[in-house]
């Protein structure tokens, strides 16, 4: 099949190994002091390795390549964990948080200051498409600036939802395919898009709309826009 996949320029590669560490799927390995794409079917085409390369030696190309094999990637990770090797950075390990508000905790924490983040990781780049916390979930897909612009994001938007965050401009990744897989392959109950009023944030809304369409599902969804002054515009 023809698809988007990374290409490593070995002449530019300095052998620093940062791209191999950034590749969460284990598609890149260091061979003879150079980075090599050793498993094309492990490359998901999202490009987490690109910003890690200080020599600008990695770029996307569209060519014939094996399809991304998520099952093989997960199996390889499980095998490494069995052998005591934990793939990827510790920040990728799945966690579900329960924020129980005991009387003692409530007395110690100011009103409205309780975290409502229900799972980890929350970056769209890092979440697996088949995480167990997606089953029966209400999704909040938020541009990351919204949490800084709107003061009550946790209580009004994150509470009771699974939160995915990203920046359609700075991430330089089209998340449509990944969001489509999350919505299509899990029991998602609703989707809320939280974006900023700036034009570039329209990319987030556009990707979610396309993902909902491509998933073939009819799910309640809404878009809420935050002004740069911190007020809700919708």
N, C-alpha and C positions, 0 to 999 in steps of 0.2 A: 504494500500500500504506500501511497505517497503522503507524507505528513511532515510537520515541522519537527526538527530535531537539531541538537547542537552540533557544531563543528569546532574542533580545537585546532588552532594553528600552532603546530609544534615548534616552528621557528621562533614565534613570539613567546612561547611558554617558557617561564623561568624555573619551573619545577618547585614552586613554593608550596603546592599541595592544598591551597585554600579552596579551590574549586571542588576537590575530592571531599573535603570536609563539609562543604556546603551542599553537596548532592545527597539529599535525604534518601534517595532510592538506591544508592550504591552503584550507579551506572559508570562513574568515573573512578579510575584507579591510577596510581603512580607506577609507571613502567619505565625502567632505565632512566629515572630522573625527570620524566616528562608525564604530563597528564594525558591519559588515553580514555576514550569512550569505549570501554571494554564490553558493555552490554547495551546494545541499542534498544532492546526490548524493556530495559529498566528505565530508559529516559522518558519522562512524562511530557517533555516539551514545554514545561512551565518556566524553565530557565533560572532556577534559584542560584545556579553556579555563575551566571553572567556577572552580576554585580560583585561577586567575591574575587574575580580575577583582576589583579592590579595591572596586568600587562595588556589588557584588552585582547586577549588571545582566543576568546570564545564568542561565537556568534551563532545565530540561528540560520539554518538553511532548510529548504523544502526539497525532499528527495525521497526515493524509494527506501523504506526502512520497515522493520518488523513493527507491528502494533505494540503499544505500551501494554505490558503484561503485569497488571497490578497484583494478581494472585501470586505470581512468581516473586515479585518484590517482597510481599508480605511474608511469604514462606522463607525467603532468604533472611529476612530480619528475625523471624522466629528462631531459625536455626542458629543465628549468631547469638541470640539471647540465651538459648539453651547451653551454648558453649561458654557463657559468661561474658560475651562481647555485646555491648549495648550499642546498636547502630544509631547514627545521628546524634544530635545534641540532646542532653537531658530535657531541654525545653520542649521536645516533641512528644514526650511520653504522655499518653492520654490520662486525664484525670477528670473526675466529676466531683463538683463541690456542693455540699449541702450547707446552706447558711442558716443554721438554727439560731433563733433569737431568744436565748435564755434571759431570764430577768437580770442576771448578773451582767451579761454581755450588753444588754440593752441599756443598763445604767452607765456602763463604761463608754459606750459609743454615742456620739452626738446623733440627734435625729437626722435621718436621711443619709447617714455616712456608712451604711452597711453595704458591702460589695454584693452585687447581684450577678456577678460572672459565674455561670453555672458549669463551665467546662474549660479544659485546657488541652491543647492550644486553642487560641481564638483567631489567629491570623489565617486568612483564607489560604495562603500559600502552604501552611503547615498542616491543616486539618486533613485527615484521610477522608475519602468520600464515603466510607462505610463505617464510620465511628458509631458505636452503639448508642451514644446519646442523641443521634439524629432520629431514632425511632419514636414517633409520636410527638416530635418537637415542633414548637413554634419558632421559626427562624427570625432573627434580627440580623440583617445584612447591612452593616454600617460603614460609612466612610470614616476613617480613623479620626479626622479632625472634629467630628461631631461631639466626641466625648469631652473635648476641651472647650468647644464653643457653647454647648448647652449643659448647664450645671446639674440638671436632675436626670441625666441619662440613665443611671442605674435604676432608679425607682420607676420612672415612667416608661422606659423602653426595654431595658435588659431583664427586669424581674420576670421570672417564669419563662424565659426564652433561652435558646441557644444562640450565642452571639458570634458572628463572623465579621471580622474587620479587615479593611484593606484600603489602599489608595489607588484609584483608577489611573492616576497620572504618574505617581512616583514608582509604583510597582512595575509599570511597563509590561504588564501581562494581561491578556484577555482571559478573564476568569469564566467566560460563558460555558466552556466545556466542563469545567470542574463543578460549577454550580448546577449545571444540567444533571450531572451524575448524582449529585447530592439529593436533588429534588426527585429525580426519576427513581432512584434505587432505594429510597427510604420513605417511611410513612411521615411525611411532613404535613402538618396541619394548617399552617399559615405562614406567610412571609411578609415581613415589614422591612422596607428599605428606608434607611435613615441617611440622608445626604445633606451636603452643604449647598448653599444657593449659588456658589461659583460654577461657571459653565463646565469646567473640567470634571466636576463631580457628576455630571450627567452620564458619564461613562459607566458609573456604578449602576445607575437606574437602567441604562440600556442593556447592560450585561444580564441583569436579573430578569428583565422583560424577555430577552431572548432565551434565557435558560428555562423560564416557565413555559414558553412556547415550545421549545425543543423537547421538554420533558413529556409532553403529551398529557399532562395532568391539569385539572381545573382546581386550583387552590386559591382560597381567599388571600389577597395581597393588597398592600397599600404602600404609598410613598409619602414620607414626611420630610420636609425640607427645613433645615436650620439656617437662619440668617447669620452673617458674620458678626452681628451684634449680639448673638446669643438668644434671639427670639425665634419661636416657631412661626413659619410662614404659611403652613397649611393647617 
